[in-house]
Structure formats: C-alpha cells, structure tokens
Amino acid sequence: MTDEKGDPLLIDPAVYVGCNEADIAMTELFGGFDRRFYESYFSVIDQVPGYRDRRDLHRFCQQ
C-alpha cells in the first residue's frame, strides 16, 4: 500500500487494543527477541507479577 505521494505504508493486520501480556507471549512463541527488547518494553510497561504463570494461556488463546 502507498500514500498519495507513492511512499510505502505498512498496515499491521493484527493491531488491537488489548492485553499487553498477550502481545509479549506471542513474541516468545517462536524463540522471542533479544533481551534488550524485553528490557526496553518493560521499562515502559511494568510486568505484572505472575506473567510466567499466564503466558501459556495467552499463547493458547492466540492460536
């Protein structure tokens, strides 16, 4: 897709306003990202205690 000037645009087909834990769980599903990604992410959005206990549930619900 392009804008009126012909510059390329990116559309994220999975964008939604939802649970940030579901997003993080999906990033970890196939190996995850570099630790710096998670450190940066959680420096802005606090990790809620118990995430590791809920992670597999988030993954299951996204499949």
All heavy atoms as TSV, in Angstrom:
chain	resi	resn	atom	element	x	y	z
A	1	MET	N	N	0.851	-1.156	0.000
A	1	MET	CA	C	0.000	0.000	0.000
A	1	MET	C	C	0.909	1.235	0.000
A	1	MET	O	O	1.974	1.224	0.590
A	1	MET	CB	C	-0.888	-0.056	1.237
A	1	MET	CG	C	-1.641	1.186	1.539
A	1	MET	SD	S	-2.784	0.922	2.888
A	1	MET	CE	C	-4.262	1.271	2.035
A	2	THR	N	N	0.463	2.272	-0.671
A	2	THR	CA	C	1.243	3.517	-0.710
A	2	THR	C	C	0.347	4.702	-0.360
A	2	THR	O	O	-0.874	4.640	-0.475
A	2	THR	CB	C	1.851	3.746	-2.104
A	2	THR	OG1	O	0.802	3.821	-3.059
A	2	THR	CG2	C	2.810	2.635	-2.477
A	3	ASP	N	N	1.010	5.793	0.021
A	3	ASP	CA	C	0.251	7.017	0.291
A	3	ASP	C	C	0.091	7.818	-1.006
A	3	ASP	O	O	0.474	7.351	-2.089
A	3	ASP	CB	C	0.895	7.842	1.411
A	3	ASP	CG	C	2.268	8.402	1.038
A	3	ASP	OD1	O	2.655	8.361	-0.150
A	3	ASP	OD2	O	2.956	8.900	1.947
A	4	GLU	N	N	-0.468	9.011	-0.898
A	4	GLU	CA	C	-0.740	9.820	-2.093
A	4	GLU	C	C	0.517	10.240	-2.850
A	4	GLU	O	O	0.458	10.572	-4.033
A	4	GLU	CB	C	-1.586	11.051	-1.725
A	4	GLU	CG	C	-0.900	12.052	-0.818
A	4	GLU	CD	C	-0.944	11.687	0.663
A	4	GLU	OE1	O	-1.639	10.742	1.042
A	4	GLU	OE2	O	-0.254	12.358	1.447
A	5	LYS	N	N	1.696	10.195	-2.183
A	5	LYS	CA	C	2.954	10.539	-2.845
A	5	LYS	C	C	3.664	9.309	-3.399
A	5	LYS	O	O	4.716	9.428	-4.003
A	5	LYS	CB	C	3.878	11.259	-1.866
A	5	LYS	CG	C	3.348	12.596	-1.384
A	5	LYS	CD	C	4.320	13.293	-0.459
A	5	LYS	CE	C	4.341	12.560	0.859
A	5	LYS	NZ	N	5.160	13.148	1.892
A	6	GLY	N	N	3.101	8.133	-3.148
A	6	GLY	CA	C	3.734	6.907	-3.624
A	6	GLY	C	C	4.688	6.287	-2.623
A	6	GLY	O	O	5.323	5.276	-2.920
A	7	ASP	N	N	4.801	6.873	-1.426
A	7	ASP	CA	C	5.672	6.300	-0.397
A	7	ASP	C	C	4.995	5.066	0.206
A	7	ASP	O	O	3.775	5.059	0.426
A	7	ASP	CB	C	5.946	7.318	0.711
A	7	ASP	CG	C	6.790	8.492	0.216
A	7	ASP	OD1	O	7.652	8.273	-0.656
A	7	ASP	OD2	O	6.584	9.620	0.723
A	8	PRO	N	N	5.787	4.018	0.478
A	8	PRO	CA	C	5.187	2.792	1.013
A	8	PRO	C	C	4.667	2.989	2.439
A	8	PRO	O	O	5.226	3.761	3.224
A	8	PRO	CB	C	6.345	1.797	0.981
A	8	PRO	CG	C	7.575	2.627	0.972
A	8	PRO	CD	C	7.223	3.912	0.288
A	9	LEU	N	N	3.589	2.293	2.734
A	9	LEU	CA	C	2.998	2.293	4.066
A	9	LEU	C	C	2.913	0.853	4.559
A	9	LEU	O	O	2.788	-0.072	3.767
A	9	LEU	CB	C	1.588	2.890	4.045
A	9	LEU	CG	C	1.462	4.325	3.558
A	9	LEU	CD1	C	-0.009	4.694	3.407
A	9	LEU	CD2	C	2.154	5.270	4.519
A	10	LEU	N	N	2.954	0.686	5.853
A	10	LEU	CA	C	2.825	-0.640	6.446
A	10	LEU	C	C	1.537	-0.689	7.256
A	10	LEU	O	O	1.280	0.183	8.080
A	10	LEU	CB	C	4.017	-0.932	7.366
A	10	LEU	CG	C	3.952	-2.241	8.143
A	10	LEU	CD1	C	4.022	-3.434	7.200
A	10	LEU	CD2	C	5.071	-2.305	9.155
A	11	ILE	N	N	0.733	-1.688	6.998
A	11	ILE	CA	C	-0.508	-1.899	7.738
A	11	ILE	C	C	-0.311	-3.154	8.594
A	11	ILE	O	O	0.016	-4.221	8.067
A	11	ILE	CB	C	-1.710	-2.100	6.793
A	11	ILE	CG1	C	-1.881	-0.922	5.855
A	11	ILE	CG2	C	-2.974	-2.378	7.597
A	11	ILE	CD1	C	-2.229	0.379	6.529
A	12	ASP	N	N	-0.520	-3.038	9.878
A	12	ASP	CA	C	-0.417	-4.184	10.781
A	12	ASP	C	C	-1.796	-4.831	10.867
A	12	ASP	O	O	-2.710	-4.257	11.463
A	12	ASP	CB	C	0.051	-3.730	12.161
A	12	ASP	CG	C	0.235	-4.886	13.133
A	12	ASP	OD1	O	-0.167	-6.029	12.800
A	12	ASP	OD2	O	0.767	-4.652	14.225
A	13	PRO	N	N	-1.974	-6.018	10.304
A	13	PRO	CA	C	-3.300	-6.635	10.291
A	13	PRO	C	C	-3.727	-7.179	11.648
A	13	PRO	O	O	-4.875	-7.547	11.837
A	13	PRO	CB	C	-3.141	-7.779	9.290
A	13	PRO	CG	C	-1.703	-8.129	9.388
A	13	PRO	CD	C	-0.984	-6.826	9.633
A	14	ALA	N	N	-2.824	-7.211	12.619
A	14	ALA	CA	C	-3.149	-7.772	13.929
A	14	ALA	C	C	-3.221	-6.706	15.015
A	14	ALA	O	O	-3.167	-7.020	16.191
A	14	ALA	CB	C	-2.115	-8.822	14.304
A	15	VAL	N	N	-3.340	-5.448	14.621
A	15	VAL	CA	C	-3.359	-4.387	15.614
A	15	VAL	C	C	-4.695	-4.405	16.374
A	15	VAL	O	O	-5.744	-4.672	15.804
A	15	VAL	CB	C	-3.112	-3.005	14.965
A	15	VAL	CG1	C	-4.252	-2.592	14.074
A	15	VAL	CG2	C	-2.837	-1.953	16.022
A	16	TYR	N	N	-4.609	-4.196	17.672
A	16	TYR	CA	C	-5.793	-4.136	18.515
A	16	TYR	C	C	-5.425	-3.490	19.844
A	16	TYR	O	O	-4.252	-3.370	20.177
A	16	TYR	CB	C	-6.374	-5.523	18.748
A	16	TYR	CG	C	-5.571	-6.365	19.714
A	16	TYR	CD1	C	-6.045	-6.608	20.993
A	16	TYR	CD2	C	-4.346	-6.909	19.362
A	16	TYR	CE1	C	-5.315	-7.369	21.893
A	16	TYR	CE2	C	-3.609	-7.662	20.247
A	16	TYR	CZ	C	-4.099	-7.897	21.515
A	16	TYR	OH	O	-3.374	-8.640	22.394
A	17	VAL	N	N	-6.411	-3.100	20.571
A	17	VAL	CA	C	-6.183	-2.597	21.918
A	17	VAL	C	C	-6.586	-3.727	22.840
A	17	VAL	O	O	-7.762	-4.087	22.911
A	17	VAL	CB	C	-7.012	-1.326	22.208
A	17	VAL	CG1	C	-6.838	-0.898	23.639
A	17	VAL	CG2	C	-6.626	-0.222	21.250
A	18	GLY	N	N	-5.622	-4.322	23.464
A	18	GLY	CA	C	-5.914	-5.486	24.291
A	18	GLY	C	C	-4.866	-5.662	25.366
A	18	GLY	O	O	-4.237	-4.709	25.811
A	19	CYS	N	N	-4.664	-6.869	25.715
A	19	CYS	CA	C	-3.776	-7.235	26.810
A	19	CYS	C	C	-2.320	-7.247	26.338
A	19	CYS	O	O	-1.962	-7.990	25.427
A	19	CYS	CB	C	-4.189	-8.603	27.327
A	19	CYS	SG	S	-3.144	-9.218	28.646
A	20	ASN	N	N	-1.497	-6.424	26.979
A	20	ASN	CA	C	-0.090	-6.388	26.577
A	20	ASN	C	C	0.605	-7.715	26.847
A	20	ASN	O	O	1.554	-8.073	26.158
A	20	ASN	CB	C	0.656	-5.242	27.253
A	20	ASN	CG	C	0.784	-5.429	28.752
A	20	ASN	OD1	O	-0.198	-5.666	29.455
A	20	ASN	ND2	N	1.984	-5.326	29.250
A	21	GLU	N	N	0.125	-8.490	27.812
A	21	GLU	CA	C	0.732	-9.791	28.080
A	21	GLU	C	C	0.536	-10.735	26.897
A	21	GLU	O	O	1.400	-11.558	26.610
A	21	GLU	CB	C	0.147	-10.421	29.339
A	21	GLU	CG	C	0.629	-9.767	30.609
A	21	GLU	CD	C	0.179	-10.509	31.855
A	21	GLU	OE1	O	-0.643	-11.452	31.751
A	21	GLU	OE2	O	0.651	-10.147	32.937
A	22	ALA	N	N	-0.584	-10.623	26.208
A	22	ALA	CA	C	-0.821	-11.464	25.031
A	22	ALA	C	C	0.194	-11.127	23.940
A	22	ALA	O	O	0.723	-12.028	23.276
A	22	ALA	CB	C	-2.240	-11.280	24.516
A	23	ASP	N	N	0.487	-9.855	23.761
A	23	ASP	CA	C	1.482	-9.447	22.760
A	23	ASP	C	C	2.860	-10.004	23.108
A	23	ASP	O	O	3.560	-10.531	22.246
A	23	ASP	CB	C	1.569	-7.927	22.666
A	23	ASP	CG	C	0.392	-7.313	21.959
A	23	ASP	OD1	O	-0.287	-8.029	21.188
A	23	ASP	OD2	O	0.138	-6.122	22.172
A	24	ILE	N	N	3.257	-9.875	24.362
A	24	ILE	CA	C	4.567	-10.371	24.784
A	24	ILE	C	C	4.621	-11.890	24.656
A	24	ILE	O	O	5.619	-12.450	24.200
A	24	ILE	CB	C	4.885	-9.916	26.218
A	24	ILE	CG1	C	5.139	-8.412	26.232
A	24	ILE	CG2	C	6.079	-10.659	26.792
A	24	ILE	CD1	C	6.327	-7.963	25.397
A	25	ALA	N	N	3.561	-12.575	25.033
A	25	ALA	CA	C	3.529	-14.030	24.912
A	25	ALA	C	C	3.730	-14.460	23.461
A	25	ALA	O	O	4.432	-15.440	23.192
A	25	ALA	CB	C	2.211	-14.576	25.453
A	26	MET	N	N	3.133	-13.736	22.535
A	26	MET	CA	C	3.300	-14.077	21.120
A	26	MET	C	C	4.735	-13.846	20.647
A	26	MET	O	O	5.235	-14.594	19.807
A	26	MET	CB	C	2.322	-13.282	20.256
A	26	MET	CG	C	0.877	-13.715	20.426
A	26	MET	SD	S	0.612	-15.479	20.152
A	26	MET	CE	C	0.982	-15.625	18.413
A	27	THR	N	N	5.411	-12.828	21.185
A	27	THR	CA	C	6.804	-12.616	20.777
A	27	THR	C	C	7.691	-13.751	21.243
A	27	THR	O	O	8.701	-14.045	20.622
A	27	THR	CB	C	7.383	-11.288	21.313
A	27	THR	OG1	O	7.547	-11.362	22.730
A	27	THR	CG2	C	6.539	-10.102	20.925
A	28	GLU	N	N	7.306	-14.413	22.327
A	28	GLU	CA	C	8.114	-15.511	22.876
A	28	GLU	C	C	7.762	-16.859	22.270
A	28	GLU	O	O	8.464	-17.843	22.494
A	28	GLU	CB	C	7.924	-15.580	24.394
A	28	GLU	CG	C	8.424	-14.343	25.111
A	28	GLU	CD	C	8.110	-14.360	26.591
A	28	GLU	OE1	O	7.016	-14.824	26.971
A	28	GLU	OE2	O	8.962	-13.906	27.347
A	29	LEU	N	N	6.699	-16.928	21.499
A	29	LEU	CA	C	6.203	-18.193	20.979
A	29	LEU	C	C	7.229	-18.921	20.115
A	29	LEU	O	O	7.376	-20.127	20.204
A	29	LEU	CB	C	4.911	-17.963	20.184
A	29	LEU	CG	C	4.147	-19.196	19.751
A	29	LEU	CD1	C	3.763	-20.066	20.939
A	29	LEU	CD2	C	2.910	-18.794	18.974
A	30	PHE	N	N	7.952	-18.205	19.282
A	30	PHE	CA	C	8.910	-18.836	18.370
A	30	PHE	C	C	10.339	-18.404	18.658
A	30	PHE	O	O	11.123	-18.153	17.755
A	30	PHE	CB	C	8.541	-18.529	16.917
A	30	PHE	CG	C	7.189	-19.064	16.539
A	30	PHE	CD1	C	6.117	-18.217	16.383
A	30	PHE	CD2	C	7.003	-20.424	16.378
A	30	PHE	CE1	C	4.863	-18.710	16.045
A	30	PHE	CE2	C	5.755	-20.932	16.047
A	30	PHE	CZ	C	4.679	-20.079	15.880
A	31	GLY	N	N	10.674	-18.300	19.920
A	31	GLY	CA	C	12.049	-18.003	20.290
A	31	GLY	C	C	12.270	-16.625	20.870
A	31	GLY	O	O	13.274	-16.383	21.521
A	32	GLY	N	N	11.379	-15.705	20.626
A	32	GLY	CA	C	11.494	-14.385	21.235
A	32	GLY	C	C	12.511	-13.491	20.557
A	32	GLY	O	O	13.069	-13.814	19.506
A	33	PHE	N	N	12.717	-12.361	21.200
A	33	PHE	CA	C	13.662	-11.355	20.717
A	33	PHE	C	C	14.839	-11.253	21.682
A	33	PHE	O	O	14.858	-11.874	22.744
A	33	PHE	CB	C	12.975	-9.991	20.604
A	33	PHE	CG	C	11.839	-9.963	19.615
A	33	PHE	CD1	C	10.560	-9.666	20.028
A	33	PHE	CD2	C	12.054	-10.216	18.275
A	33	PHE	CE1	C	9.507	-9.625	19.127
A	33	PHE	CE2	C	11.010	-10.178	17.359
A	33	PHE	CZ	C	9.734	-9.889	17.790
A	34	ASP	N	N	15.772	-10.439	21.332
A	34	ASP	CA	C	16.924	-10.133	22.161
A	34	ASP	C	C	16.458	-9.592	23.519
A	34	ASP	O	O	15.426	-8.924	23.597
A	34	ASP	CB	C	17.742	-9.064	21.401
A	34	ASP	CG	C	19.005	-8.679	22.093
A	34	ASP	OD1	O	18.918	-7.966	23.113
A	34	ASP	OD2	O	20.076	-9.073	21.613
A	35	ARG	N	N	17.200	-9.880	24.577
A	35	ARG	CA	C	16.829	-9.426	25.923
A	35	ARG	C	C	16.639	-7.924	25.986
A	35	ARG	O	O	15.835	-7.417	26.768
A	35	ARG	CB	C	17.850	-9.872	26.956
A	35	ARG	CG	C	19.196	-9.185	26.813
A	35	ARG	CD	C	20.139	-9.422	27.986
A	35	ARG	NE	N	21.429	-8.865	27.677
A	35	ARG	CZ	C	21.713	-7.568	27.649
A	35	ARG	NH1	N	20.781	-6.689	27.922
A	35	ARG	NH2	N	22.914	-7.142	27.331
A	36	ARG	N	N	17.340	-7.175	25.124
A	36	ARG	CA	C	17.199	-5.707	25.129
A	36	ARG	C	C	15.786	-5.281	24.752
A	36	ARG	O	O	15.285	-4.269	25.250
A	36	ARG	CB	C	18.223	-5.066	24.185
A	36	ARG	CG	C	19.666	-5.268	24.659
A	36	ARG	CD	C	20.645	-4.799	23.625
A	36	ARG	NE	N	20.498	-5.641	22.419
A	36	ARG	CZ	C	21.114	-5.442	21.289
A	36	ARG	NH1	N	21.910	-4.409	21.145
A	36	ARG	NH2	N	20.935	-6.248	20.267
A	37	PHE	N	N	15.140	-6.040	23.885
A	37	PHE	CA	C	13.760	-5.743	23.528
A	37	PHE	C	C	12.879	-5.797	24.765
A	37	PHE	O	O	12.099	-4.887	25.030
A	37	PHE	CB	C	13.257	-6.742	22.479
A	37	PHE	CG	C	11.769	-6.665	22.256
A	37	PHE	CD1	C	11.231	-5.721	21.396
A	37	PHE	CD2	C	10.908	-7.525	22.925
A	37	PHE	CE1	C	9.861	-5.640	21.195
A	37	PHE	CE2	C	9.533	-7.456	22.731
A	37	PHE	CZ	C	9.013	-6.501	21.865
A	38	TYR	N	N	12.993	-6.883	25.527
A	38	TYR	CA	C	12.149	-7.059	26.706
A	38	TYR	C	C	12.500	-6.063	27.808
A	38	TYR	O	O	11.606	-5.542	28.479
A	38	TYR	CB	C	12.228	-8.504	27.204
A	38	TYR	CG	C	11.732	-9.472	26.156
A	38	TYR	CD1	C	12.610	-10.210	25.384
A	38	TYR	CD2	C	10.371	-9.604	25.903
A	38	TYR	CE1	C	12.160	-11.067	24.406
A	38	TYR	CE2	C	9.903	-10.458	24.914
A	38	TYR	CZ	C	10.804	-11.177	24.174
A	38	TYR	OH	O	10.346	-12.014	23.192
A	39	GLU	N	N	13.781	-5.774	27.971
A	39	GLU	CA	C	14.180	-4.765	28.958
A	39	GLU	C	C	13.582	-3.406	28.600
A	39	GLU	O	O	13.074	-2.698	29.464
A	39	GLU	CB	C	15.705	-4.672	29.045
A	39	GLU	CG	C	16.337	-5.873	29.708
A	39	GLU	CD	C	17.853	-5.871	29.601
A	39	GLU	OE1	O	18.438	-4.955	28.970
A	39	GLU	OE2	O	18.470	-6.821	30.133
A	40	SER	N	N	13.635	-3.048	27.330
A	40	SER	CA	C	13.076	-1.768	26.882
A	40	SER	C	C	11.564	-1.749	27.049
A	40	SER	O	O	10.989	-0.777	27.533
A	40	SER	CB	C	13.424	-1.507	25.417
A	40	SER	OG	O	14.801	-1.378	25.257
A	41	TYR	N	N	10.927	-2.842	26.659
A	41	TYR	CA	C	9.468	-2.923	26.752
A	41	TYR	C	C	9.026	-2.757	28.203
A	41	TYR	O	O	8.153	-1.951	28.511
A	41	TYR	CB	C	8.996	-4.268	26.207
A	41	TYR	CG	C	7.497	-4.403	26.160
A	41	TYR	CD1	C	6.791	-4.013	25.036
A	41	TYR	CD2	C	6.781	-4.918	27.238
A	41	TYR	CE1	C	5.412	-4.122	24.978
A	41	TYR	CE2	C	5.409	-5.036	27.195
A	41	TYR	CZ	C	4.728	-4.633	26.063
A	41	TYR	OH	O	3.375	-4.741	26.016
A	42	PHE	N	N	9.640	-3.520	29.099
A	42	PHE	CA	C	9.225	-3.490	30.491
A	42	PHE	C	C	9.740	-2.265	31.242
A	42	PHE	O	O	9.315	-2.013	32.368
A	42	PHE	CB	C	9.599	-4.789	31.195
A	42	PHE	CG	C	8.776	-5.955	30.726
A	42	PHE	CD1	C	9.379	-7.062	30.167
A	42	PHE	CD2	C	7.393	-5.935	30.816
A	42	PHE	CE1	C	8.622	-8.132	29.717
A	42	PHE	CE2	C	6.623	-6.994	30.365
A	42	PHE	CZ	C	7.238	-8.099	29.822
A	43	SER	N	N	10.592	-1.475	30.620
A	43	SER	CA	C	10.972	-0.196	31.236
A	43	SER	C	C	9.852	0.824	31.052
A	43	SER	O	O	9.772	1.807	31.783
A	43	SER	CB	C	12.278	0.335	30.648
A	43	SER	OG	O	12.080	0.835	29.334
A	44	VAL	N	N	8.967	0.575	30.081
A	44	VAL	CA	C	7.838	1.465	29.804
A	44	VAL	C	C	6.545	0.909	30.406
A	44	VAL	O	O	5.749	1.638	30.979
A	44	VAL	CB	C	7.664	1.666	28.278
A	44	VAL	CG1	C	6.444	2.503	27.970
A	44	VAL	CG2	C	8.917	2.289	27.686
A	45	ILE	N	N	6.332	-0.384	30.243
A	45	ILE	CA	C	5.136	-1.052	30.756
A	45	ILE	C	C	5.587	-2.086	31.771
A	45	ILE	O	O	6.310	-3.031	31.429
A	45	ILE	CB	C	4.349	-1.735	29.619
A	45	ILE	CG1	C	3.877	-0.691	28.620
A	45	ILE	CG2	C	3.188	-2.542	30.173
A	45	ILE	CD1	C	3.204	-1.260	27.406
A	46	ASP	N	N	5.169	-1.914	33.015
A	46	ASP	CA	C	5.579	-2.840	34.065
A	46	ASP	C	C	5.048	-4.244	33.808
A	46	ASP	O	O	3.923	-4.422	33.350
A	46	ASP	CB	C	5.064	-2.374	35.431
A	46	ASP	CG	C	5.756	-1.109	35.907
A	46	ASP	OD1	O	6.925	-0.881	35.526
A	46	ASP	OD2	O	5.134	-0.349	36.659
A	47	GLN	N	N	5.892	-5.225	34.109
A	47	GLN	CA	C	5.464	-6.611	34.007
A	47	GLN	C	C	4.680	-6.949	35.272
A	47	GLN	O	O	5.165	-6.797	36.378
A	47	GLN	CB	C	6.666	-7.535	33.866
A	47	GLN	CG	C	6.286	-8.963	33.598
A	47	GLN	CD	C	7.495	-9.832	33.291
A	47	GLN	OE1	O	8.631	-9.434	33.491
A	47	GLN	NE2	N	7.247	-11.015	32.803
A	48	VAL	N	N	3.462	-7.397	35.081
A	48	VAL	CA	C	2.591	-7.746	36.202
A	48	VAL	C	C	3.062	-9.064	36.807
A	48	VAL	O	O	3.322	-10.019	36.063
A	48	VAL	CB	C	1.121	-7.849	35.736
A	48	VAL	CG1	C	0.210	-8.258	36.873
A	48	VAL	CG2	C	0.672	-6.529	35.136
A	49	PRO	N	N	3.182	-9.137	38.133
A	49	PRO	CA	C	3.587	-10.400	38.760
A	49	PRO	C	C	2.680	-11.546	38.317
A	49	PRO	O	O	1.470	-11.388	38.169
A	49	PRO	CB	C	3.420	-10.122	40.260
A	49	PRO	CG	C	3.562	-8.632	40.385
A	49	PRO	CD	C	2.954	-8.073	39.114
A	50	GLY	N	N	3.288	-12.702	38.079
A	50	GLY	CA	C	2.541	-13.883	37.673
A	50	GLY	C	C	2.436	-14.075	36.169
A	50	GLY	O	O	1.800	-15.021	35.702
A	51	TYR	N	N	3.084	-13.196	35.394
A	51	TYR	CA	C	3.005	-13.323	33.929
A	51	TYR	C	C	3.436	-14.710	33.469
A	51	TYR	O	O	2.778	-15.323	32.635
A	51	TYR	CB	C	3.859	-12.255	33.240
A	51	TYR	CG	C	4.137	-12.599	31.789
A	51	TYR	CD1	C	3.112	-12.559	30.848
A	51	TYR	CD2	C	5.392	-13.014	31.371
A	51	TYR	CE1	C	3.338	-12.909	29.526
A	51	TYR	CE2	C	5.634	-13.363	30.055
A	51	TYR	CZ	C	4.604	-13.313	29.140
A	51	TYR	OH	O	4.822	-13.668	27.840
A	52	ARG	N	N	4.524	-15.210	33.980
A	52	ARG	CA	C	5.034	-16.520	33.541
A	52	ARG	C	C	3.990	-17.614	33.761
A	52	ARG	O	O	3.919	-18.571	33.000
A	52	ARG	CB	C	6.334	-16.875	34.266
A	52	ARG	CG	C	7.463	-15.917	33.964
A	52	ARG	CD	C	8.111	-16.249	32.647
A	52	ARG	NE	N	9.171	-15.293	32.367
A	52	ARG	CZ	C	9.455	-14.846	31.169
A	52	ARG	NH1	N	8.771	-15.259	30.135
A	52	ARG	NH2	N	10.405	-13.983	30.977
A	53	ASP	N	N	3.171	-17.474	34.797
A	53	ASP	CA	C	2.106	-18.450	35.047
A	53	ASP	C	C	0.981	-18.337	34.015
A	53	ASP	O	O	0.291	-19.314	33.745
A	53	ASP	CB	C	1.515	-18.253	36.446
A	53	ASP	CG	C	2.529	-18.480	37.551
A	53	ASP	OD1	O	3.454	-19.304	37.361
A	53	ASP	OD2	O	2.409	-17.826	38.598
A	54	ARG	N	N	0.784	-17.155	33.461
A	54	ARG	CA	C	-0.296	-16.912	32.489
A	54	ARG	C	C	0.159	-16.996	31.034
A	54	ARG	O	O	-0.655	-17.053	30.117
A	54	ARG	CB	C	-0.914	-15.528	32.734
A	54	ARG	CG	C	-1.619	-15.397	34.056
A	54	ARG	CD	C	-2.251	-14.030	34.214
A	54	ARG	NE	N	-1.301	-12.927	34.195
A	54	ARG	CZ	C	-0.589	-12.522	35.256
A	54	ARG	NH1	N	-0.723	-13.118	36.412
A	54	ARG	NH2	N	0.245	-11.502	35.150
A	55	ARG	N	N	1.449	-17.021	30.805
A	55	ARG	CA	C	1.999	-16.949	29.448
A	55	ARG	C	C	1.439	-18.017	28.515
A	55	ARG	O	O	1.005	-17.720	27.407
A	55	ARG	CB	C	3.517	-17.040	29.497
A	55	ARG	CG	C	4.151	-17.042	28.122
A	55	ARG	CD	C	5.637	-17.093	28.168
A	55	ARG	NE	N	6.084	-18.190	29.008
A	55	ARG	CZ	C	7.326	-18.332	29.436
A	55	ARG	NH1	N	8.232	-17.438	29.115
A	55	ARG	NH2	N	7.663	-19.343	30.193
A	56	ASP	N	N	1.416	-19.265	28.943
A	56	ASP	CA	C	0.935	-20.329	28.063
A	56	ASP	C	C	-0.539	-20.162	27.735
A	56	ASP	O	O	-0.974	-20.494	26.630
A	56	ASP	CB	C	1.201	-21.702	28.676
A	56	ASP	CG	C	2.685	-22.054	28.673
A	56	ASP	OD1	O	3.443	-21.452	27.885
A	56	ASP	OD2	O	3.087	-22.928	29.456
A	57	LEU	N	N	-1.316	-19.655	28.668
A	57	LEU	CA	C	-2.725	-19.395	28.402
A	57	LEU	C	C	-2.884	-18.341	27.303
A	57	LEU	O	O	-3.693	-18.492	26.388
A	57	LEU	CB	C	-3.431	-18.935	29.668
A	57	LEU	CG	C	-4.920	-18.605	29.517
A	57	LEU	CD1	C	-5.700	-19.825	29.038
A	57	LEU	CD2	C	-5.473	-18.092	30.824
A	58	HIS	N	N	-2.093	-17.285	27.370
A	58	HIS	CA	C	-2.120	-16.260	26.327
A	58	HIS	C	C	-1.760	-16.856	24.972
A	58	HIS	O	O	-2.388	-16.568	23.957
A	58	HIS	CB	C	-1.176	-15.105	26.645
A	58	HIS	CG	C	-1.622	-14.239	27.748
A	58	HIS	ND1	N	-2.809	-13.537	27.715
A	58	HIS	CD2	C	-1.053	-13.925	28.936
A	58	HIS	CE1	C	-2.936	-12.839	28.825
A	58	HIS	NE2	N	-1.893	-13.069	29.585
A	59	ARG	N	N	-0.746	-17.684	24.950
A	59	ARG	CA	C	-0.326	-18.312	23.696
A	59	ARG	C	C	-1.427	-19.194	23.135
A	59	ARG	O	O	-1.701	-19.198	21.942
A	59	ARG	CB	C	0.937	-19.137	23.901
A	59	ARG	CG	C	2.159	-18.318	24.180
A	59	ARG	CD	C	3.315	-19.224	24.450
A	59	ARG	NE	N	4.520	-18.495	24.760
A	59	ARG	CZ	C	5.627	-19.083	25.185
A	59	ARG	NH1	N	5.681	-20.377	25.344
A	59	ARG	NH2	N	6.693	-18.345	25.464
A	60	PHE	N	N	-2.046	-19.979	23.992
A	60	PHE	CA	C	-3.112	-20.885	23.566
A	60	PHE	C	C	-4.286	-20.114	22.973
A	60	PHE	O	O	-4.828	-20.497	21.947
A	60	PHE	CB	C	-3.572	-21.733	24.753
A	60	PHE	CG	C	-4.729	-22.633	24.431
A	60	PHE	CD1	C	-4.526	-23.795	23.702
A	60	PHE	CD2	C	-6.008	-22.317	24.836
A	60	PHE	CE1	C	-5.579	-24.624	23.387
A	60	PHE	CE2	C	-7.074	-23.141	24.536
A	60	PHE	CZ	C	-6.854	-24.298	23.810
A	61	CYS	N	N	-4.658	-19.013	23.604
A	61	CYS	CA	C	-5.804	-18.226	23.148
A	61	CYS	C	C	-5.547	-17.539	21.814
A	61	CYS	O	O	-6.496	-17.189	21.112
A	61	CYS	CB	C	-6.176	-17.182	24.195
A	61	CYS	SG	S	-6.866	-17.920	25.690
A	62	GLN	N	N	-4.293	-17.347	21.436
A	62	GLN	CA	C	-3.965	-16.655	20.193
A	62	GLN	C	C	-3.881	-17.621	19.005
A	62	GLN	O	O	-3.780	-17.188	17.885
A	62	GLN	CB	C	-2.637	-15.916	20.325
A	62	GLN	CG	C	-2.654	-14.824	21.362
A	62	GLN	CD	C	-3.618	-13.715	20.983
A	62	GLN	OE1	O	-3.731	-13.340	19.835
A	62	GLN	NE2	N	-4.317	-13.189	21.966
A	63	GLN	N	N	-3.896	-18.908	19.267
A	63	GLN	CA	C	-3.747	-19.867	18.165
A	63	GLN	C	C	-5.067	-20.191	17.537
A	63	GLN	O	O	-6.088	-20.149	18.029
A	63	GLN	CB	C	-3.059	-21.135	18.644
A	63	GLN	CG	C	-1.639	-20.850	19.060
A	63	GLN	CD	C	-0.926	-22.105	19.537
A	63	GLN	OE1	O	-1.490	-23.175	19.608
A	63	GLN	NE2	N	0.325	-21.953	19.872
